[in-house]
């Protein structure tokens, strides 16, 4: 009995030594993750002025390549146009579109400022009507009492300053786009020159293809549905005679890229103008219910059918990432929150250490379609590098 008792004591004394290393390694791993997350967030916040133009340039780069692919399929005297010509056409088209948008915003803001003397008395009349309907005995406050005029003019000044600042940054963004266009032709050669083994090269290429497909699907479908929503909303604005209908339609197109709150904001602003512009509630109700019906039809019925299951993101994650990126990067962060989250899910799904993160961020926890580590069919070397013309 004595030897067996000594062996038991020796076994129990050795247990802490056997358990300690894995626990120690786990603590180091958690600390490394927390440190990495802290460094990334610090880089995002501190480098905002440098990173935002780069991410905007990436979105424009996708749009340029998408237009380039469409232009290349246009028949021209029985042959396709050269790639250099279609790229130039795409850049000119996007440049003219940006110029037209900025010019429309400046003209609309200037029009609001010049016609503020017309709208402010109408605001006072609507306040008086509201007091009368509710049955409040005391006299309604005037616009000067509420300081609405100063607030409106101050906000318009901020908008003009924002447009001016954005116009200054457009040159830098377009310069980044040109660098991306030049680099995309040499990137396949660099990928082959890395000398990666077949497994790592296949994984890297497939991750890029997954991100490219998801971004192309999201931007393509979202742009198409946003244009449809803006056009239908513009018809509603034209029917009731709402001022600056084209500007509000563009605002709906832009805010449709912002999840959840974008459509609400884009509907509320023209509805408030209709409430001020007209003496009756009918135009206001038409804008509210008409634009809301269009948003529901396009956003909840048509868009999911076109998008399919390519964006496997939890709705709660969409809202949380929208809040996070809006705090970090403002309006640009709102517009880019979904594409950035999609890229994070795709990348995290490729590695066992980060796959739980992808599962938590996904809609239903199924990320099997994004796993690429078990490819049975051998891949030839020429298949490892995507065609630069297919990047869009």
ABEGO torsion letter per residue (X at the ends): XAAAAAAAAAAAAAAAAAAAAAAAAAAAAAAAAAAAAAAAAAAAAAAAAAAAAAAAAAAAAAAAAAAAAAAAABBBGGBBBBAAAAAAAAAAAAAAAAAAAAAAAAAAAAAAAAAAAAAAAAAAAAAAAAAAAAGBABBBBBAAAAGAAAAAAAAAAAAAAAAAAAAAAAAAAAAAAAAAAAAAAAAAAAAAAAGBBAAAAAAAAAAAAAAAAAAAAAAAAAAAAAAAAAAAAAAAAAAAGBBGAAAAAAAAAAAAABBGAAAAAAAAAAAAAAAAABABAAAAAAAAAAAAAAAAAAAAAAAAAAAEAABBBBAAAAAAAAAAAAAAAEAAAAAAAAAAAAAAAAAAAABAAAAAAAAAABAAGBAAAABAABBABBBBAAAABBBAAABX
